[in-house]
Amino acid sequence: MKVLGIMGSPRIKGNTDLLLNEALKGAKSQGAEVESIIVDKLNIASCKEHYGCLKDGNCMIRDDMDEVYPKLLDADRIIVASPIFFYGLSSQIKALIDRCQAMWARKYVLKQALPDSGRKGAFIAVGATKGKRLFDGSKLTVQYFFKAINVSYADELLIQGVDKKGEIKGHPTALSDAFELGRRLVQA
């Protein structure tokens, strides 16, 4: 089983990164092969709405997404991890998701088959504020992203009130919760 972690924070070794690493350790503890991509280190342009993808399912833009698409299609499990900025996903992860318009076009416009062998995904998010609806928009975005690439939204870990780099280490359960999420995701 292949598990792909998508780290959407620009802050390496920050709260999002630490949680994703624990989730991947949990997956690995169940025998999964794990890989993590750090979106901020990739060159991913925003979607330019050229709509070339509607013709053949491929984006016209040539950049590091060319390496990401096969990883998304090859993974049995996907974990998206993002900090919450202004009640939304980081711009880094949002650019990656938007560029998956090409995969949406393959599935819905061109009627091409995407891998579908019980693929599952999870969402990890960390936000500084404690707003009641802090994660609502981001959850919807991740759910629709997963749907476009034939991944079912299976689990989530949403942490509020954490902001400073590494502050998650002081949370009573967050790191163990992330480990368990990764373990559960592989067992599902």
C-alpha positions in Angstrom: 0.0 0.0 0.0 1.3 3.4 -1.0 0.5 6.5 1.2 1.2 10.0 -0.2 1.5 12.9 2.2 1.0 16.3 0.8 2.5 19.0 3.1 0.9 22.3 2.2 2.6 24.5 4.8 5.5 26.9 3.9 6.8 26.3 7.5 9.1 23.3 7.5 9.1 21.5 10.9 6.1 23.5 11.9 2.8 22.2 13.3 1.4 20.9 10.0 4.7 19.3 9.1 5.0 17.6 12.5 1.4 16.3 12.3 1.8 14.9 8.8 5.1 13.2 9.7 3.3 11.5 12.7 0.5 10.4 10.4 3.0 8.9 7.9 4.7 7.1 10.8 1.4 5.6 11.8 0.8 4.4 8.2 4.3 3.0 8.0 3.8 1.1 11.3 1.1 -0.9 9.4 3.5 -1.8 6.6 2.6 1.0 4.2 5.2 2.6 1.8 5.1 6.3 2.6 6.2 9.4 0.6 5.8 13.0 1.4 5.9 16.0 -0.9 6.5 19.5 0.4 4.5 21.7 -1.9 6.3 24.9 -1.0 9.6 23.4 -2.4 7.9 22.7 -5.8 7.5 25.0 -8.7 3.7 24.8 -9.2 2.1 27.6 -11.1 -1.5 28.5 -10.5 -4.2 27.3 -12.9 -4.4 29.7 -15.9 -7.7 28.4 -17.3 -6.2 27.6 -20.7 -8.6 24.6 -20.8 -6.2 22.5 -22.7 -7.0 19.8 -20.2 -10.5 19.6 -21.7 -9.0 18.2 -25.0 -6.7 15.4 -23.7 -6.8 15.5 -19.8 -3.3 17.1 -19.6 -2.4 20.5 -18.3 -0.7 22.8 -20.8 1.6 24.2 -18.1 4.9 22.4 -17.7 6.3 22.5 -14.2 6.6 20.3 -11.1 3.0 19.2 -11.3 4.2 16.9 -14.1 5.8 14.9 -11.3 2.9 15.2 -8.9 0.1 13.9 -11.2 1.5 10.3 -11.3 2.0 10.2 -7.6 -1.6 11.2 -7.0 -2.8 8.5 -9.4 -0.4 5.8 -7.9 -1.3 6.4 -4.2 -3.7 4.1 -2.4 -4.0 6.6 0.4 -3.5 10.4 0.4 -3.1 12.7 3.3 -3.5 16.4 2.7 -2.1 18.6 5.4 -2.4 22.4 5.5 -2.4 25.3 8.0 -5.5 27.4 7.9 -5.0 31.0 6.6 -8.0 33.3 6.7 -10.4 30.3 7.1 -8.9 28.6 4.0 -6.1 26.3 2.8 -2.6 27.6 2.2 -2.0 29.1 -1.2 0.6 26.4 -1.9 -1.8 23.5 -1.5 -4.6 25.4 -3.2 -2.4 25.8 -6.3 -1.8 22.1 -6.4 -5.5 21.3 -6.0 -6.5 23.8 -8.7 -4.0 22.3 -11.1 -5.9 19.0 -10.7 -8.5 20.5 -13.0 -6.7 18.3 -15.5 -7.7 15.2 -13.6 -11.2 16.5 -13.2 -11.4 16.9 -17.0 -10.2 13.3 -17.5 -12.9 12.0 -15.2 -15.9 14.2 -16.0 -15.4 15.6 -19.5 -13.3 12.9 -21.3 -14.8 10.0 -19.3 -11.4 8.4 -18.8 -11.0 5.9 -16.0 -9.0 7.0 -13.0 -7.6 4.5 -10.5 -10.4 3.4 -8.2 -9.5 0.5 -5.9 -10.9 1.7 -2.7 -8.6 4.7 -2.5 -9.0 6.8 0.7 -7.8 10.1 1.9 -7.5 12.1 5.1 -7.2 15.8 5.9 -5.0 17.3 8.6 -5.4 21.0 9.4 -4.1 23.4 12.0 -5.6 26.8 12.7 -4.6 29.5 15.2 -8.1 30.8 15.9 -11.0 29.0 17.6 -13.7 30.1 15.2 -16.7 27.8 15.1 -16.5 27.4 11.3 -12.7 27.5 10.9 -12.4 24.4 8.8 -15.7 24.3 6.9 -14.4 25.8 3.6 -11.2 23.8 3.6 -12.9 20.6 4.3 -15.2 21.1 1.3 -12.3 21.9 -0.9 -10.4 18.8 0.1 -13.5 16.7 -0.2 -14.1 17.9 -3.8 -10.4 17.5 -4.6 -10.5 13.9 -3.4 -13.7 13.2 -5.4 -12.1 14.5 -8.6 -9.2 12.1 -8.2 -11.3 9.1 -7.1 -10.4 9.2 -3.4 -13.0 8.9 -0.7 -12.7 11.3 2.2 -12.2 8.9 5.1 -10.7 10.7 8.1 -9.6 14.1 9.4 -7.7 15.7 12.2 -8.5 19.4 12.8 -6.7 21.3 15.5 -7.6 24.8 16.6 -5.8 27.3 18.8 -2.3 26.3 17.7 -0.1 28.8 15.9 3.6 29.2 17.0 6.1 26.9 15.2 6.3 23.6 17.1 3.5 24.5 19.5 1.7 21.3 18.5 4.3 19.4 20.6 2.6 20.8 23.7 -0.8 19.7 22.7 -2.0 16.8 24.9 -3.1 14.4 22.1 -2.4 15.9 18.7 0.7 14.0 17.7 -0.7 10.6 18.9 -4.0 11.5 17.2 -2.1 12.0 14.0 -0.2 8.7 14.3 -3.6 7.0 14.9 -5.1 8.7 11.8 -2.3 7.3 9.7 -2.6 3.8 11.2 -6.4 3.9 10.7 -6.2 5.1 7.1 -4.0 2.1 6.1 -6.3 -0.3 7.9 -9.5 1.1 6.4 
